[in-house]
Amino acid sequence: MEDKITLEWKNDNRGGFYIHRDNKPIAELEFELEDGVIDAYHTGVRPEFEGQGIAARLVDELASFAREHSYTIIPSCPYISAKFRRAPEKFNDLWHR
């Protein structure tokens, strides 16, 4: 079982990172991008895959994407906001305040 992380765009400014296992979607992190600012508003993991660090992998992927493109992030999703607050040394450079 190998996970595949993909970035998919719904239109010019809405997109998401998705994890597929065995070609089935198991997790998503959705966001809106405007003027160099990412509003990360939703993270979800199918219940049978919770507690395996999958959502954290999506947040790390988002952070890498933001750094690569010099974007900042508004962590609107409660999960992402908690990750930012718990590890400011890891995310402070990205946090749009």
N, CA and C atoms as an extended XYZ file, in Angstrom:
291
Properties=species:S:1:pos:R:3:atomname:S:1:resname:S:1:resid:I:1 pbc="F F F"
N         0.834       -1.180        0.000 N   MET     1
C         0.000        0.000        0.000 CA  MET     1
C         0.881        1.247        0.000 C   MET     1
N         0.973        1.887       -1.112 N   GLU     2
C         1.760        3.110       -1.198 CA  GLU     2
C         0.837        4.307       -1.352 C   GLU     2
N         1.120        5.344       -0.555 N   ASP     3
C         0.331        6.564       -0.639 CA  ASP     3
C         0.862        7.443       -1.754 C   ASP     3
N        -0.050        8.109       -2.424 N   LYS     4
C         0.306        9.074       -3.458 CA  LYS     4
C        -0.333       10.400       -3.080 C   LYS     4
N         0.497       11.450       -2.994 N   ILE     5
C        -0.011       12.783       -2.694 CA  ILE     5
C        -0.075       13.571       -3.995 C   ILE     5
N        -1.233       14.162       -4.263 N   THR     6
C        -1.392       14.962       -5.477 CA  THR     6
C        -1.919       16.347       -5.125 C   THR     6
N        -1.567       17.310       -5.968 N   LEU     7
C        -2.126       18.654       -5.899 CA  LEU     7
C        -3.103       18.770       -7.051 C   LEU     7
N        -4.334       19.130       -6.747 N   GLU     8
C        -5.347       19.270       -7.788 CA  GLU     8
C        -5.985       20.647       -7.668 C   GLU     8
N        -6.236       21.259       -8.811 N   TRP     9
C        -6.885       22.572       -8.852 CA  TRP     9
C        -8.320       22.408       -9.308 C   TRP     9
N        -9.252       23.038       -8.579 N   LYS    10
C       -10.668       23.016       -8.956 CA  LYS    10
C       -10.969       24.152       -9.919 C   LYS    10
N       -10.275       25.252       -9.747 N   ASN    11
C       -10.315       26.372      -10.683 CA  ASN    11
C        -9.064       27.186      -10.425 C   ASN    11
N        -8.998       28.400      -10.892 N   ASP    12
C        -7.769       29.184      -10.781 CA  ASP    12
C        -7.300       29.419       -9.352 C   ASP    12
N        -8.223       29.518       -8.407 N   ASN    13
C        -7.777       29.858       -7.062 CA  ASN    13
C        -8.189       28.867       -5.965 C   ASN    13
N        -8.851       27.781       -6.304 N   ARG    14
C        -9.220       26.774       -5.308 CA  ARG    14
C        -8.528       25.465       -5.662 C   ARG    14
N        -7.904       24.880       -4.651 N   GLY    15
C        -7.211       23.630       -4.894 CA  GLY    15
C        -7.119       22.804       -3.634 C   GLY    15
N        -6.381       21.727       -3.738 N   GLY    16
C        -6.210       20.878       -2.571 CA  GLY    16
C        -5.130       19.853       -2.788 C   GLY    16
N        -4.643       19.349       -1.668 N   PHE    17
C        -3.729       18.217       -1.677 CA  PHE    17
C        -4.539       17.005       -1.254 C   PHE    17
N        -4.316       15.906       -1.941 N   TYR    18
C        -5.081       14.695       -1.702 CA  TYR    18
C        -4.132       13.520       -1.557 C   TYR    18
N        -4.458       12.630       -0.634 N   ILE    19
C        -3.698       11.394       -0.493 CA  ILE    19
C        -4.586       10.256       -0.951 C   ILE    19
N        -4.024        9.452       -1.847 N   HIS    20
C        -4.698        8.260       -2.350 CA  HIS    20
C        -3.883        7.041       -1.913 C   HIS    20
N        -4.580        6.023       -1.482 N   ARG    21
C        -3.952        4.740       -1.165 CA  ARG    21
C        -4.661        3.696       -2.000 C   ARG    21
N        -3.885        2.942       -2.733 N   ASP    22
C        -4.459        1.950       -3.651 CA  ASP    22
C        -5.483        2.592       -4.584 C   ASP    22
N        -5.151        3.788       -5.061 N   ASN    23
C        -5.978        4.555       -6.000 CA  ASN    23
C        -7.316        5.002       -5.422 C   ASN    23
N        -7.455        4.990       -4.095 N   LYS    24
C        -8.683        5.455       -3.454 CA  LYS    24
C        -8.346        6.662       -2.586 C   LYS    24
N        -9.168        7.724       -2.638 N   PRO    25
C        -8.890        8.902       -1.807 CA  PRO    25
C        -9.105        8.573       -0.334 C   PRO    25
N        -8.111        8.954        0.494 N   ILE    26
C        -8.247        8.701        1.929 CA  ILE    26
C        -8.143        9.983        2.752 C   ILE    26
N        -7.632       11.068        2.147 N   ALA    27
C        -7.478       12.317        2.911 CA  ALA    27
C        -7.378       13.504        1.960 C   ALA    27
N        -7.767       14.687        2.491 N   GLU    28
C        -7.683       15.898        1.691 CA  GLU    28
C        -7.386       17.104        2.564 C   GLU    28
N        -6.739       18.072        1.952 N   LEU    29
C        -6.524       19.397        2.546 CA  LEU    29
C        -6.884       20.385        1.452 C   LEU    29
N        -7.915       21.188        1.688 N   GLU    30
C        -8.409       22.094        0.660 CA  GLU    30
C        -8.118       23.538        1.027 C   GLU    30
N        -7.884       24.346        0.001 N   PHE    31
C        -7.495       25.735        0.237 CA  PHE    31
C        -7.949       26.627       -0.903 C   PHE    31
N        -7.896       27.925       -0.621 N   GLU    32
C        -8.144       28.957       -1.621 CA  GLU    32
C        -6.899       29.831       -1.666 C   GLU    32
N        -6.475       30.212       -2.858 N   LEU    33
C        -5.273       31.020       -3.043 CA  LEU    33
C        -5.660       32.340       -3.681 C   LEU    33
N        -5.257       33.435       -3.025 N   GLU    34
C        -5.526       34.762       -3.578 CA  GLU    34
C        -4.411       35.714       -3.174 C   GLU    34
N        -3.844       36.389       -4.155 N   ASP    35
C        -2.805       37.391       -3.923 CA  ASP    35
C        -1.649       36.861       -3.067 C   ASP    35
N        -1.236       35.649       -3.336 N   GLY    36
C        -0.098       35.075       -2.628 CA  GLY    36
C        -0.397       34.583       -1.227 C   GLY    36
N        -1.682       34.525       -0.867 N   VAL    37
C        -2.082       34.055        0.455 CA  VAL    37
C        -2.985       32.827        0.296 C   VAL    37
N        -2.629       31.771        0.977 N   ILE    38
C        -3.405       30.531        0.972 CA  ILE    38
C        -4.309       30.517        2.198 C   ILE    38
N        -5.600       30.374        1.978 N   ASP    39
C        -6.547       30.160        3.072 CA  ASP    39
C        -6.806       28.656        3.128 C   ASP    39
N        -6.147       27.990        4.069 N   ALA    40
C        -6.288       26.540        4.230 CA  ALA    40
C        -7.475       26.284        5.150 C   ALA    40
N        -8.608       25.910        4.561 N   TYR    41
C        -9.860       25.888        5.303 CA  TYR    41
C       -10.412       24.511        5.643 C   TYR    41
N        -9.823       23.446        5.114 N   HIS    42
C       -10.394       22.124        5.408 CA  HIS    42
C        -9.325       21.041        5.320 C   HIS    42
N        -9.332       20.173        6.323 N   THR    43
C        -8.518       18.956        6.305 CA  THR    43
C        -9.407       17.817        6.747 C   THR    43
N        -9.353       16.720        6.027 N   GLY    44
C       -10.156       15.566        6.402 CA  GLY    44
C        -9.446       14.272        6.087 C   GLY    44
N        -9.663       13.284        6.955 N   VAL    45
C        -9.097       11.947        6.774 CA  VAL    45
C       -10.231       10.960        7.008 C   VAL    45
N       -10.345        9.967        6.133 N   ARG    46
C       -11.381        8.950        6.337 CA  ARG    46
C       -11.171        8.307        7.702 C   ARG    46
N       -12.255        8.054        8.436 N   PRO    47
C       -12.150        7.580        9.823 CA  PRO    47
C       -11.233        6.374       10.025 C   PRO    47
N       -11.249        5.436        9.114 N   GLU    48
C       -10.437        4.235        9.306 CA  GLU    48
C        -8.930        4.501        9.168 C   GLU    48
N        -8.564        5.708        8.721 N   PHE    49
C        -7.151        6.059        8.564 CA  PHE    49
C        -6.695        7.124        9.561 C   PHE    49
N        -7.576        7.541       10.457 N   GLU    50
C        -7.218        8.557       11.444 CA  GLU    50
C        -6.147        8.029       12.398 C   GLU    50
N        -5.373        8.954       12.960 N   GLY    51
C        -4.364        8.599       13.944 CA  GLY    51
C        -3.081        8.030       13.373 C   GLY    51
N        -2.891        8.161       12.058 N   GLN    52
C        -1.698        7.612       11.409 CA  GLN    52
C        -0.767        8.710       10.893 C   GLN    52
N        -1.033        9.960       11.260 N   GLY    53
C        -0.181       11.060       10.820 CA  GLY    53
C        -0.434       11.516        9.393 C   GLY    53
N        -1.531       11.096        8.817 N   ILE    54
C        -1.827       11.422        7.420 CA  ILE    54
C        -2.146       12.907        7.250 C   ILE    54
N        -2.962       13.469        8.136 N   ALA    55
C        -3.276       14.896        8.038 CA  ALA    55
C        -2.018       15.734        8.228 C   ALA    55
N        -1.139       15.315        9.113 N   ALA    56
C         0.131       16.037        9.321 CA  ALA    56
C         0.971       16.031        8.048 C   ALA    56
N         0.953       14.938        7.321 N   ARG    57
C         1.677       14.876        6.042 CA  ARG    57
C         1.117       15.885        5.054 C   ARG    57
N        -0.198       16.052        5.055 N   LEU    58
C        -0.810       17.038        4.158 CA  LEU    58
C        -0.401       18.457        4.548 C   LEU    58
N        -0.347       18.747        5.831 N   VAL    59
C         0.071       20.079        6.281 CA  VAL    59
C         1.522       20.326        5.882 C   VAL    59
N         2.373       19.325        6.030 N   ASP    60
C         3.774       19.471        5.612 CA  ASP    60
C         3.880       19.702        4.104 C   ASP    60
N         3.053       19.025        3.342 N   GLU    61
C         3.043       19.216        1.886 CA  GLU    61
C         2.604       20.635        1.536 C   GLU    61
N         1.580       21.121        2.229 N   LEU    62
C         1.118       22.492        2.033 CA  LEU    62
C         2.235       23.483        2.355 C   LEU    62
N         2.930       23.261        3.467 N   ALA    63
C         4.027       24.149        3.869 CA  ALA    63
C         5.128       24.172        2.814 C   ALA    63
N         5.486       23.022        2.299 N   SER    64
C         6.517       22.960        1.244 CA  SER    64
C         6.074       23.720        0.002 C   SER    64
N         4.826       23.532       -0.387 N   PHE    65
C         4.258       24.214       -1.543 CA  PHE    65
C         4.292       25.730       -1.334 C   PHE    65
N         3.876       26.175       -0.142 N   ALA    66
C         3.850       27.612        0.156 CA  ALA    66
C         5.263       28.199        0.120 C   ALA    66
N         6.216       27.509        0.704 N   ARG    67
C         7.599       28.009        0.696 CA  ARG    67
C         8.164       28.065       -0.722 C   ARG    67
N         7.877       27.055       -1.492 N   GLU    68
C         8.370       26.990       -2.874 CA  GLU    68
C         7.875       28.169       -3.705 C   GLU    68
N         6.671       28.653       -3.412 N   HIS    69
C         6.059       29.726       -4.195 CA  HIS    69
C         6.022       31.068       -3.464 C   HIS    69
N         6.654       31.131       -2.291 N   SER    70
C         6.680       32.347       -1.455 CA  SER    70
C         5.277       32.821       -1.077 C   SER    70
N         4.407       31.863       -0.741 N   TYR    71
C         3.068       32.176       -0.269 CA  TYR    71
C         3.058       32.179        1.259 C   TYR    71
N         2.065       32.845        1.835 N   THR    72
C         1.797       32.723        3.255 CA  THR    72
C         0.473       31.978        3.424 C   THR    72
N         0.201       31.547        4.663 N   ILE    73
C        -0.964       30.687        4.912 CA  ILE    73
C        -1.820       31.255        6.045 C   ILE    73
N        -3.114       31.312        5.793 N   ILE    74
C        -4.099       31.566        6.846 CA  ILE    74
C        -4.620       30.186        7.256 C   ILE    74
N        -4.326       29.737        8.477 N   PRO    75
C        -4.772       28.406        8.892 CA  PRO    75
C        -6.215       28.433        9.422 C   PRO    75
N        -7.185       28.558        8.525 N   SER    76
C        -8.597       28.633        8.919 CA  SER    76
C        -9.126       27.310        9.472 C   SER    76
N        -8.616       26.218        8.986 N   CYS    77
C        -9.027       24.897        9.468 CA  CYS    77
C        -8.536       24.723       10.907 C   CYS    77
N        -9.397       24.287       11.814 N   PRO    78
C        -8.974       24.112       13.208 CA  PRO    78
C        -7.764       23.184       13.367 C   PRO    78
N        -7.691       22.132       12.584 N   TYR    79
C        -6.555       21.208       12.675 CA  TYR    79
C        -5.261       21.913       12.276 C   TYR    79
N        -5.285       22.622       11.156 N   ILE    80
C        -4.086       23.319       10.684 CA  ILE    80
C        -3.694       24.423       11.653 C   ILE    80
N        -4.668       25.130       12.173 N   SER    81
C        -4.397       26.173       13.155 CA  SER    81
C        -3.700       25.586       14.387 C   SER    81
N        -4.165       24.447       14.850 N   ALA    82
C        -3.535       23.787       16.007 CA  ALA    82
C        -2.101       23.386       15.685 C   ALA    82
N        -1.868       22.865       14.484 N   LYS    83
C        -0.498       22.495       14.083 CA  LYS    83
C         0.405       23.722       14.092 C   LYS    83
N        -0.081       24.849       13.572 N   PHE    84
C         0.708       26.084       13.544 CA  PHE    84
C         1.020       26.562       14.961 C   PHE    84
N         0.025       26.518       15.851 N   ARG    85
C         0.226       26.990       17.224 CA  ARG    85
C         1.176       26.087       18.004 C   ARG    85
N         1.106       24.778       17.762 N   ARG    86
C         1.944       23.825       18.502 CA  ARG    86
C         3.390       23.794       18.027 C   ARG    86
N         3.644       24.217       16.795 N   ALA    87
C         5.011       24.168       16.257 CA  ALA    87
C         5.351       25.476       15.543 C   ALA    87
N         5.339       26.606       16.280 N   PRO    88
C         5.595       27.893       15.625 CA  PRO    88
C         6.960       27.944       14.942 C   PRO    88
N         7.945       27.241       15.486 N   GLU    89
C         9.273       27.236       14.862 CA  GLU    89
C         9.242       26.604       13.466 C   GLU    89
N         8.279       25.769       13.227 N   LYS    90
C         8.154       25.086       11.935 CA  LYS    90
C         7.328       25.888       10.924 C   LYS    90
N         6.402       26.730       11.432 N   PHE    91
C         5.445       27.385       10.539 CA  PHE    91
C         5.417       28.911       10.608 C   PHE    91
N         6.131       29.532       11.537 N   ASN    92
C         6.042       30.976       11.717 CA  ASN    92
C         6.328       31.761       10.429 C   ASN    92
N         7.245       31.295        9.621 N   ASP    93
C         7.592       32.000        8.392 CA  ASP    93
C         6.453       31.993        7.384 C   ASP    93
N         5.502       31.094        7.548 N   LEU    94
C         4.392       30.964        6.599 CA  LEU    94
C         3.095       31.587        7.099 C   LEU    94
N         3.005       31.799        8.402 N   TRP    95
C         1.747       32.210        9.023 CA  TRP    95
C         1.389       33.632        8.630 C   TRP    95
N         0.288       33.783        7.914 N   HIS    96
C        -0.210       35.096        7.507 CA  HIS    96
C        -1.071       35.625        8.647 C   HIS    96
N        -0.595       36.703        9.292 N   ARG    97
C        -1.337       37.252       10.440 CA  ARG    97
C        -1.793       38.654       10.139 C   ARG    97
